[in-house]
């Protein structure tokens, strides 16, 4: 017979082993460091010009970063900071190499689905890296207690107060204080309820944290993260308790309120990596998102799971729209929830697999042009990147044949480009609606 005490004892012993394993496999000297990019990659794959033109530009202007020459002396290798400097300074036929960036706040995308293994973290990681290579400043928010994205970004020691749970607890205290400070009587003359927050929550001091205190840097200089950790799994239980403490609290809007406080020009794009469930965390991600990206594997059961996911998500959003009677502060939050764009993306796809092709046709018949035309294909390089918690963009192509690496990168490049081309018009429209009349939508 076993009780919670036995489980706690097992965890204590497991934590000791976990600490030992980390000491054996990780040290400050082994921290994840972003590699340099070869002149071939920078010219053809990142900046989009041929190598001879690129070399000529470098030779003609001594103010351009020169990169580093490795011992073999055959190529120059550039850091991402140097690549971004080149992007700002260089022009092609008089045209800037900077990415399109509508005015206003960052554009937010939730990457969500039920099924574990659908590729949510893989898509979030690769889209964040592809966006950074395109010159965007990126924030990723890890809503998943499995913390795969956080680990892939090089973060291992994260306390639950630094996660989405901390943001939600902070919001509960702040929103409750705001409601309690409101007039004490409604128009009907009935006194409004005053809610109290127990010292066990208020005493954590999360309400006093600044908005930047939840954000951590990564090994990519233009990507930051709000990380997750295994202990954040209890947010589902905590949030139910929080709703009991203050039923008027719009729990699903906590992250949206937090992000609305960020300066508009801090980041360009924000990606949410959602857990494989519809709960308090995923509802916060979905409610804060401008765009919904739904990855799915190419099997029938994954199609079935995706169908269930969009149905239950629709039901949850409808329940919020029809049933929530709590308090919203004046401003940007409203019901029903509206998405600027919704896209479906197949992952782990094999072109030569008859079942995969048949399921692609099934997805296409149902979702039409909302389905990405370029699935993310399974290749050896993709499998290797997943095994080492890295993206294809982080792998040095010299570790395998250039053709294998380029095929894998090409699959993600196509998926990212198609996503970007669907996102940008929605972003521009959002910016145009938010700007005062007469101002330009593009910065």
Order of alpha helices (4+ residues) and beta strands (2+ residues): alpha-beta-alpha-beta-beta-alpha-beta-beta-beta-alpha-beta-alpha-alpha-alpha-beta-beta-alpha-alpha-beta-alpha-beta-alpha-beta-alpha-alpha-alpha
